[in-house]
Amino acid sequence: MSVKIRINRGKLYLDIYTHGHRKWESLGLTVTPDKQQMKDIMKTAEICRSKRENQIISGEWGLLDPLSGKQTLPDYMASINKTNDYNFSRALKFVSDYKNGNIALGNITEKWLEDFQDYLIEDCKIKKSTASLHAGAVRRTLKKATRDRVIPRNPAAGVKAIKIPETDRIYLENSEVQKLANIKMGTDLGEEARRAFLFACFTGLRISDIKSLQWGDITREPLQIAKKQEKSERKVFVPLHETAWKIINDSKIHNYKELVFPLLANTTFNTIWHIKQLAKRAGIEKNVGWHTARRTFATLTLEAGADIATVAKLLDHRDLKTTQIYARATDQMKRKAVNALPGIEI
């Protein structure tokens, strides 16, 4: 194993060789003709080289990364939010505002997380469903930090998650999804957001997975999505409903790395605005957001007769308890259950 500093076309890189494989990582540093400045740049590059070497050695020997654990929670959250997920970005803002946001990953305790959850509900005065999303982003961050050996244990493991009231778990009826399908938005981004939302209603994909979805993630025989999930980093196979395929099929030939929803993936605009406008134009008064599509997929699939274990796999849930949140009895499910009773002659 070796980590060396290399210069190529005026840029500085790390040449990393480990387990028979070589890769280069950019340091973001540029060569300069000024000798003193170049000396300082090389000092910085050597610090980066040493840190990267230490991280690799720590990972290979199952040791904790002594440097990463000292970085602040907001910095680490920002570094792993590769898809610029809106909910994750919003959670990052609340973390940054809480007690100056300068707590190191290694200093986070169960008490800190409990107090942060109370802060979201009591001080920020936001709904429990929203607070649960923000706290959930922190929990996912701590889980990843533990898995990546940045911290020795997950402090969130012993803290109860914020319980969401049943009334906050909004989903759409099939007739309401049809109303959204009948609406046309006035801009290209708005129209792509509409199609993406409808696609999520028939696939259950999270918005982060919608944004990163590539044509290479879709197979034709059988027609399905085979994609590594952004949140869990596990590969999930989701058969494509005929309607879902019609939503994205433009009869063109695409490069396998080409994004299915490129405008949505590359915009810095808060696309939740488009979804709320879509619902408003369709005459739907529910508080619709991106996650509503995922709830809609889960609920309508269960109403159609799918068993909860299958739906759990489609949603990439490890724990059935998570899926059971969507399995609360709807009017249609109650009606089916009653109609399934054997009758008697009166």
Secondary structure by P-SEA (a helix, b strand, c coil): cbbbbbbcccbbbbbcccccbbbbbbccbbbbccaaaaaaaaaaaaaaaaaaaaaaaaaaacccccccccccaaaaaaaacccccaaaaaaaaaaaaccccccccccccaaaaaaaaaaacccccccaaaaaaaaaaaaaaaaaaaaacccccccccccccccccccccccccaaaaaaaaacccccaaaaaaaaaaaaaaaccccaaaaaacccccccccccccccccccccbbbbbbbcaaaaaacccccccccccccccccccccccaaaaaaaaaaaaccccccccaaaaaaaaaaaaaacccaaaaaaaaccccaaaaaaaccccaaaaaaaaaacccccc
